[in-house]
Amino acid sequence: MASCLSRMVRKGKSTMKTTQEHIDGFSKALEPFGFYLLKISKNPTWVNAKIQNGIEVSAGDIKTFKIEMGERKYDVETEAITKKAINEVFYKKEETKKEEQKECMDLERPSRVPAEIKKEVVGILPDFFTEELMNKWKALPGIKRLLDVQYTPDHQVYQIKVGTDQGKDVMASYVKANYMITEANYVFLFDWNYEVTEVSISETGVSVRGIFVGNLDGKIMKKSSVGYQERNKKMDAQQATKAALTDAIKKALSYMGFNRDVYGGEI
C-alpha cells in the first residue's frame, strides 16, 4: 500500500490521490509513531500532538510541518521520529508489483467537510494559551472561530456504553468537557459564563438548569440548557451537582454547533 504512494511521490506525479482505504492503512501504520489522522484537513494529514509535528499528502508530494501558535510551518526541520515514520510507512517496498497496480487504480479521498465551509486547520488547541496566540485569534472573525469547532479531531472523540441491543453493546460518541471548554475559550476568547437558574436535587439524581452567555465579537449569544447527573453510593449531592452543571454547559455548546460531527449524529 505505501509503496504505491511513495513511488508516485518519487516520480513527481501531481495526480496522486488517496482512497479512504489507503488512508486507514496509513493511519494504522502511523499510530506506533504517535501520529493520528486529522478529519478536518483538506488533504490527508496526520499529526503527532506530543512533538507538534505533522505529515501532509498533497499534490503528489509528502510534506512535513511543525505546529507553531496554531499555524503549520512548512520547510522547517522536523523531529527524527517524523522522518522515521515517513521512511517506514510511505517508502516501504514490501508489496508486489501486482498489488501496487491494484492500489493505484482509484485514489480519491472523500471529504466529510461540506464544501461551503472547507478551511485551513486551526491546529490542535493548546492546554495553555499565550498572549500572542490570543491576539492572533482575536483578529479572526468570530463566526470563523465558531465554524472551526464544528469538527472534532479524532483523538478527542471517545466512546461510552449507553445500553445493549440483542446482547450487543450500544455505544455513543462523546467529547470530554475539558476539551469543549477549551473550544469555548477559543471561540469566545474567555468571555463567557454559565448562569445557573435552578438546581434540583433528589435521591436518584441532580438536574441543573441555566443559560450559557457568550460574547462573540460584541454580540451576546445565549442558550438555555438542562444538565443531569445520576447519583449513586460513590457520588454525593455536591459531586453530582458539579457533573450536572458540566453536562448543562456541554449541551448549551452543542446547541450552538460545537462538535457537530459528534453531537449531530455524523459519527
Buried (B, 14 or more C-beta within 10 A) or exposed (E): BBBBBBBBBEEEEEEBBBBEEBBEBBBEBBEEBBBBBBBBBBBBBBBBBEBBBBBBBBEBBBBBBBBEEBBBBEEEEBBEBBEEBBEBBBBBEEBEEEEBEEBBEEBEBEEEBEEEEEBEBBBBBBEEBEEEBBEEBEEBEBEEBBBBBBBBBBEBBEEEEEEEEEEEEEEEBBBEBEBBBBBBBBBBBEBBEBEBEEBEBEEEBBBBBBBBBBBBEEEEBEBBBBBBBEBEEEBEBEEBBBBBBBBBBBBBBBEBBBBBBBBEEEB
